[in-house]
Amino acid sequence: FHGNVGVMIKAASYILSLGPELKKVSQLAVLNANYIKEQLKDVFLLPYDRPCMHECVFSDAWQEKNKVSTLDIAKRLIDCGFHPPTIYFPHFKPYAEETLMVEAPESEGKEVIDELIAAMIRIAGEAESEPELLLEAPHSTPIRRTDDVLAARRPVLNYDDELNLPQ
């Protein structure tokens, strides 16, 4: 618990700041997640097609035939200006090994949500026509694909540290 105190304080502060608007914000999150689910269910495999709460979960199973993974999709979303969704959780075995858990932003308007949907549709198309674009993403960041093991063992905590990373 003590390792997450900062996160808990931020979450509690956000909830308290909403006051009576909390119910409305919660309802918007659920509405937005279901809207995203309906817009993308023909583009990304939807392991469970039923109403969702504040997040919807897709599989990359349809993109796998081109060797495009959940990680590749998430990295490409960065190029589109979006924070990538949670990936690889939860697993829906035997339906999906890799998943994208899209948490709908309750504070964003429909325009931004539609931009996210359009970006994900575009990425699914790129997975078909130009998979290498996803395999090499992100293209728009100072740091490209990282070695996940090295990043976990030796995280880059500021920009200057990036210059001293071992090859």
N, C-alpha and C positions, 0 to 999 in steps of 0.2 A: 504493500500500500504506500509506504513512505516514498518510494521511487517515483510515484505518479502524483505526488501532492500538487505540483505545479499544474498539471493537466486538470486535476480535480478542482482546483481553485478557479481556473479559467472557465471550466464547464459550469460550475456553480455560479460564477459571476455572470456568465451569459444568460443562464436560466433566470436568475434573479432580476437581471436588467430588463427582461421581457415583461415581467409582471403579468398583468391580465392578458397580454398578447400571446402568452405561451401556447394557449390552446390553438389559436389561429395559425401560429408559426408551425406547430406540429401538424395541423391539418394540411397546410401548404406543402410540407415536406412529403407527406403521403401522396397528395395529389400529384406533385411533380414527379415522384418516383414512378407512379403508375402511368403517367403520361410518357415518360422516357421508355418504360417497358413496352408500352403499346407501339411506340414509334420505331423501336429497334428490334422487335421480336421476329421480324422477317429478315433481318440482317445478321444478327448474332443468335446462336442457338440459345433458347430460353429453356433451361432444364425443367422449370416448373412454371407453367402458364396459369397463374392464379393471381388475384390481387396481392400486392406487396405492401409493406409498411413504408418506411422512409428510405429504403434502398431496394434496388433490383439487381439480380445476379444473372449474368450471361456467361456462356461458355465460348471459347474460341474454336470449338470443334469444327465449325465450317471453314475456318481459316487454316486449320492444321494441314490440309492437303497441299498447301503452298509453303509448308514449313514455317508459318507465321504463328508465333506464340502469344500468349497473354502479355508477356513482358514486352514484346515488340509493339503490340497495340498500345500499351500504356506509354511507352517511350515516344511513339508517334503523336500521341495526344499532347505531349509537351510541346512539340513543334507547332501544334494548332493553338497553343496558348492556354491549354487547360491543365490543371493539376491532375495527374493520373489517378484513376480509381484504385482502390485496394485490389490487389491481385493475389491469386492463388489461395483465396479464402472466401467462403468455405468450399470445401471439395464436395461435389455431388456425385460421388462414385455410386454406381458405375456410369452415370450419365455424363460426367464432365470431370476431367483431371485438372484443368486449369480454368479459373473463373475470373470475371471482372465484376466486382461489387460496386455498382454505381450508386453513390449516395447523392440524391438530388439536393441541390442547394435550396434551402427554404427561403433564403433571403434574396435570391436572384429572380428577376422577372422572366416572363415567357421568352423574351427575345434571346437572352443568354442561354436558356435551356434549349431553345431551337438551334442556336449556334453549336452547342455541344452535340446535339443529335445529328446535325449536318456534318460535323467533323467526324463523328463515329461512322456515319454512312460512307463518307469519303474514304476513310481509312479501310473500311471493309472492301471497298472497290479497289483501293490500292493493293490490298492483300491478294486480290485476284490478278490485277494487271501489272503491278510493279512491286512484287513482294520484297525485293532488295531495298526499296525505299524504307520499309518498316524494319527490316533486319539491321539496317545501319542507323536507325533513329536513336536518339534525337540528333537533328542536324543544326538546330538553332541555339544550342547551349555551349558554353565555354568548355565543359567537360562532356565527352562522349560516353559511350558505354564503359562502365567501370567493371573491374574485377570484383564481383560481389563478396568474395571471401576476404580480399584485401581491404575493401571498403568497410567491412564489419570489424576487422581486426585493427585497422588503422584509418579511422574516419578523417576526412578532410573537414576541419572545423572552421577554417577561414580561407580566403582566396589565396593568401601567400603560401599556405601549406600545400596547395595543389602543385606548385612549381617544384617541390622537393620530393614528389612521390617517386618511389623506385620503379624502374621499367619492368 
